[in-house]
C-alpha cells in the first residue's frame, strides 16, 4: 500500500464486512523523487501501493522468507527490507549497510521468539496504519503458537518513520479467540476501506474465522469487523486491493479455491469499500493469483485473476491447459466481466494473439501476477509468472511474460517473454528452478517506470534468489539486470526459499 490517500473523513460507521456466499479462509515524466517526502495516509487505488517506510518518496521492497532458519530454528522465518533510492534497491555488497534490513522474531524489540515452524514472513503487506505519513510493514506468522494453542498464528506490525522500519514501535495482533490450526495471518492486506478513519485498515485471514478487520486507535490495533459467512469454503486465499468503482475508498478482493470444486478453477469475492466499511458485492470466476491496477487508464482500477487450467466452462478457452489470466475492468459497479458485473472476464493465455509461446499442461501461467506501468505511457502493464514453464528443455525452469496496457485495455502487442536463458539475464535455466513463482512490478528508483522483480525460490537447491530487470520506454530491459540471494542481504540463506513471498 502507499502514502498518497486523498479523502476527507466521512460519517463514521461499522467496518464489518457483509456475508459472502462462501467462508473466507486459508506516470510518465517523473524523473526523480523528492529528497524528503512523508505521504498523506490512506491508500485507496492500486497505484498508492508504494511501500515507502522512511517517507523519502522512493518505493521500498519487502520480502518474506518464511522457511528461513533463525538461531538454528528451521522455518522460524524472517523478512528483508531493501530501501528505494535514485539508483533503486541494492544489497549489502553494493551499498553501505543501513539500506538493507533483516528482521525476525529474534530482532530486539520484535514481539515473540523465533521458533521452529513459526513461518514469520509467510504473508507480508504494507500500509499506513497509524496515519503518520510513513508506511508500516505487516508480517504474518501463521505457524506461531499462542500459549499451548498450536499454529494459532500472529501478525506483527513494524511502524515506519523517517529512519525507516524499527523495532522501537511494534504491534502484535492475534485472533480474539486463538484456535489450534487457525493459522491467523496466513494472508494480510492493508488499505483505506472506510470513511471511519483517515489511515489504512488491516485485513487478516485465518482458516477458522475468516476475514477480520482491524483499525489503529489510541496506539492499539483493534478488531472492528468479522463476517459470518456460510456456503462454500475458500482456501489458499489471496488478497488484493484497488478502487475499482472510483468512489475514493479501497475495495478488497479475496481469492482462492474451493475444495468442493477442482483446485485449478479458482474463485474470488469482491468487497466494496464505503463510508461505512467493507460490504460484500459478488463472486467472480478465477483467483489463483490476483493483482490490481489501471490497465486502460480510465481512472478505475482493474482486477486480474489467475486460473491454472481451462476446466471451467466460463473460461471459454478449452485450448489453454497451461493456465489463464482473466481481466475484470473497473467501472461504477466495480470489477466487471465481458458481459457486465459478475460475468466471465476477458481471458488471456499463451494462445492469445501476440502472446509468445504455447500453453502446455503444467505451465502454471498466471500462478502469480503483478500490475504497474513499466514503460511510462500512463497505462498499467501486467507481469505473468509461469513457474512450471519449460525453458530450452529444462522442465519447470520457469518464465515471465509482460503484456501491455493501452487505452483499449490489455493487449498482446509488443508482449515480452523472458527466462534465465534470455541474453543479458544472469544465470542459467535449470530444472525445477521455478523462476517467476513470484513477480512484482515496482518502481524503486522513482523514474515513473516499474522494474520487474522475479523470484526463483527453488534456485540453488532451495536457497532461492531474486532477479531485477530494469524498465525503459520500450518495456523490460535485460541489459543491466542482476540477481541476488539472501546472503547478499546478510540473511540466512540455506534452505530459505528466498523470494517465496514478496509484497504486492
ChimeraX attribute file (.defattr): number of C-alpha atoms within 10 A of each C-alpha:
attribute: neighborCount
match mode: 1-to-1
recipient: residues
	/A:1	32
	/A:2	30
	/A:3	33
	/A:4	20
	/A:5	25
	/A:6	16
	/A:7	18
	/A:8	10
	/A:9	13
	/A:10	14
	/A:11	11
	/A:12	13
	/A:13	14
	/A:14	14
	/A:15	26
	/A:16	21
	/A:17	24
	/A:18	18
	/A:19	18
	/A:20	21
	/A:21	16
	/A:22	19
	/A:23	22
	/A:24	32
	/A:25	28
	/A:26	25
	/A:27	15
	/A:28	15
	/A:29	11
	/A:30	11
	/A:31	13
	/A:32	14
	/A:33	17
	/A:34	12
	/A:35	11
	/A:36	12
	/A:37	17
	/A:38	19
	/A:39	21
	/A:40	20
	/A:41	29
	/A:42	34
	/A:43	37
	/A:44	33
	/A:45	30
	/A:46	28
	/A:47	20
	/A:48	19
	/A:49	25
	/A:50	24
	/A:51	31
	/A:52	34
	/A:53	35
	/A:54	25
	/A:55	24
	/A:56	22
	/A:57	25
	/A:58	28
	/A:59	26
	/A:60	29
	/A:61	26
	/A:62	25
	/A:63	26
	/A:64	30
	/A:65	33
	/A:66	30
	/A:67	28
	/A:68	30
	/A:69	24
	/A:70	21
	/A:71	11
	/A:72	12
	/A:73	15
	/A:74	20
	/A:75	23
	/A:76	29
	/A:77	30
	/A:78	31
	/A:79	27
	/A:80	23
	/A:81	22
	/A:82	22
	/A:83	26
	/A:84	25
	/A:85	21
	/A:86	16
	/A:87	10
	/A:88	20
	/A:89	22
	/A:90	19
	/A:91	22
	/A:92	16
	/A:93	12
	/A:94	11
	/A:95	11
	/A:96	10
	/A:97	12
	/A:98	12
	/A:99	19
	/A:100	21
	/A:101	20
	/A:102	17
	/A:103	21
	/A:104	24
	/A:105	21
	/A:106	17
	/A:107	15
	/A:108	13
	/A:109	14
	/A:110	20
	/A:111	18
	/A:112	17
	/A:113	15
	/A:114	24
	/A:115	22
	/A:116	19
	/A:117	21
	/A:118	30
	/A:119	29
	/A:120	34
	/A:121	33
	/A:122	27
	/A:123	28
	/A:124	28
	/A:125	29
	/A:126	33
	/A:127	35
	/A:128	36
	/A:129	32
	/A:130	25
	/A:131	20
	/A:132	17
	/A:133	27
	/A:134	29
	/A:135	37
	/A:136	32
	/A:137	28
	/A:138	28
	/A:139	32
	/A:140	31
	/A:141	30
	/A:142	30
	/A:143	29
	/A:144	29
	/A:145	22
	/A:146	17
	/A:147	8
	/A:148	9
	/A:149	14
	/A:150	18
	/A:151	22
	/A:152	28
	/A:153	29
	/A:154	28
	/A:155	26
	/A:156	23
	/A:157	26
	/A:158	24
	/A:159	26
	/A:160	28
	/A:161	19
	/A:162	15
	/A:163	11
	/A:164	22
	/A:165	23
	/A:166	20
	/A:167	16
	/A:168	10
	/A:169	14
	/A:170	20
	/A:171	17
	/A:172	17
	/A:173	19
	/A:174	18
	/A:175	22
	/A:176	9
	/A:177	8
	/A:178	21
	/A:179	21
	/A:180	18
	/A:181	18
	/A:182	24
	/A:183	29
	/A:184	34
	/A:185	34
	/A:186	29
	/A:187	28
	/A:188	26
	/A:189	27
	/A:190	33
	/A:191	35
	/A:192	36
	/A:193	35
	/A:194	30
	/A:195	24
	/A:196	20
	/A:197	26
	/A:198	23
	/A:199	28
	/A:200	32
	/A:201	29
	/A:202	26
	/A:203	23
	/A:204	26
	/A:205	28
	/A:206	28
	/A:207	26
	/A:208	19
	/A:209	22
	/A:210	23
	/A:211	25
	/A:212	23
	/A:213	24
	/A:214	22
	/A:215	22
	/A:216	20
	/A:217	12
	/A:218	8
	/A:219	10
	/A:220	14
	/A:221	19
	/A:222	16
	/A:223	20
	/A:224	16
	/A:225	19
	/A:226	19
	/A:227	19
	/A:228	16
	/A:229	18
	/A:230	12
	/A:231	11
	/A:232	16
	/A:233	20
	/A:234	24
	/A:235	21
	/A:236	20
	/A:237	27
	/A:238	24
	/A:239	24
	/A:240	22
	/A:241	33
	/A:242	36
	/A:243	32
	/A:244	34
	/A:245	23
	/A:246	20
	/A:247	18
	/A:248	23
	/A:249	28
	/A:250	30
	/A:251	32
	/A:252	25
	/A:253	26
	/A:254	24
	/A:255	31
	/A:256	30
	/A:257	26
	/A:258	23
	/A:259	13
	/A:260	9
	/A:261	13
	/A:262	12
	/A:263	18
	/A:264	21
	/A:265	24
	/A:266	28
	/A:267	25
	/A:268	26
	/A:269	25
	/A:270	24
	/A:271	25
	/A:272	29
	/A:273	30
	/A:274	21
	/A:275	20
	/A:276	18
	/A:277	28
	/A:278	25
	/A:279	21
	/A:280	20
	/A:281	21
	/A:282	17
	/A:283	20
	/A:284	24
	/A:285	23
	/A:286	31
	/A:287	30
	/A:288	27
	/A:289	27
	/A:290	30
	/A:291	27
	/A:292	30
	/A:293	31
	/A:294	29
	/A:295	31
	/A:296	22
	/A:297	18
	/A:298	16
	/A:299	16
	/A:300	24
	/A:301	30
	/A:302	30
	/A:303	29
	/A:304	27
	/A:305	29
	/A:306	33
	/A:307	33
	/A:308	27
	/A:309	30
	/A:310	20
	/A:311	18
	/A:312	17
	/A:313	10
	/A:314	15
	/A:315	22
	/A:316	14
	/A:317	19
	/A:318	12
	/A:319	15
	/A:320	24
	/A:321	23
	/A:322	24
	/A:323	28
	/A:324	28
	/A:325	28
	/A:326	23
	/A:327	26
	/A:328	27
	/A:329	29
	/A:330	27
	/A:331	19
	/A:332	12
	/A:333	14
	/A:334	28
	/A:335	30
	/A:336	24
	/A:337	21
	/A:338	14
	/A:339	10
	/A:340	15
	/A:341	21
	/A:342	20
	/A:343	16
	/A:344	21
	/A:345	27
	/A:346	19
	/A:347	22
	/A:348	24
	/A:349	25
	/A:350	23
	/A:351	18
	/A:352	17
	/A:353	12
	/A:354	14
	/A:355	20
	/A:356	18
	/A:357	13
	/A:358	15
	/A:359	21
	/A:360	19
	/A:361	14
	/A:362	18
	/A:363	27
	/A:364	28
	/A:365	35
	/A:366	33
	/A:367	26
	/A:368	24
	/A:369	30
	/A:370	26
	/A:371	32
	/A:372	29
	/A:373	28
	/A:374	32
	/A:375	23
	/A:376	22
	/A:377	19
	/A:378	21
	/A:379	25
	/A:380	31
	/A:381	29
	/A:382	28
	/A:383	27
	/A:384	28
	/A:385	31
	/A:386	30
	/A:387	29
	/A:388	26
	/A:389	30
	/A:390	22
	/A:391	20
	/A:392	11
	/A:393	11
	/A:394	15
	/A:395	19
	/A:396	22
	/A:397	29
	/A:398	30
	/A:399	29
	/A:400	26
	/A:401	25
	/A:402	25
	/A:403	23
	/A:404	27
	/A:405	27
	/A:406	18
	/A:407	12
	/A:408	10
	/A:409	19
	/A:410	20
	/A:411	20
	/A:412	17
	/A:413	13
	/A:414	14
	/A:415	18
	/A:416	18
	/A:417	17
	/A:418	20
	/A:419	24
	/A:420	21
	/A:421	16
	/A:422	15
	/A:423	11
	/A:424	14
	/A:425	20
	/A:426	19
	/A:427	15
	/A:428	14
	/A:429	24
	/A:430	21
	/A:431	17
	/A:432	22
	/A:433	28
	/A:434	26
	/A:435	32
	/A:436	36
	/A:437	28
	/A:438	28
	/A:439	33
	/A:440	27
	/A:441	25
	/A:442	29
	/A:443	27
	/A:444	27
	/A:445	24
	/A:446	21
	/A:447	22
	/A:448	24
	/A:449	30
	/A:450	27
	/A:451	27
	/A:452	26
	/A:453	24
	/A:454	26
	/A:455	32
	/A:456	29
	/A:457	29
	/A:458	23
	/A:459	25
	/A:460	16
	/A:461	13
	/A:462	18
	/A:463	23
	/A:464	26
	/A:465	25
	/A:466	23
	/A:467	23
	/A:468	25
	/A:469	21
	/A:470	22
	/A:471	26
	/A:472	16
	/A:473	12
	/A:474	11
	/A:475	23
	/A:476	23
	/A:477	19
	/A:478	17
	/A:479	13
	/A:480	12
	/A:481	18
	/A:482	15
	/A:483	16
	/A:484	18
	/A:485	25
	/A:486	23
	/A:487	16
	/A:488	16
	/A:489	22
	/A:490	16
	/A:491	21
	/A:492	22
	/A:493	21
	/A:494	18
	/A:495	20
	/A:496	30
	/A:497	26
	/A:498	34
	/A:499	31
	/A:500	25
	/A:501	22
	/A:502	24
	/A:503	23
	/A:504	29
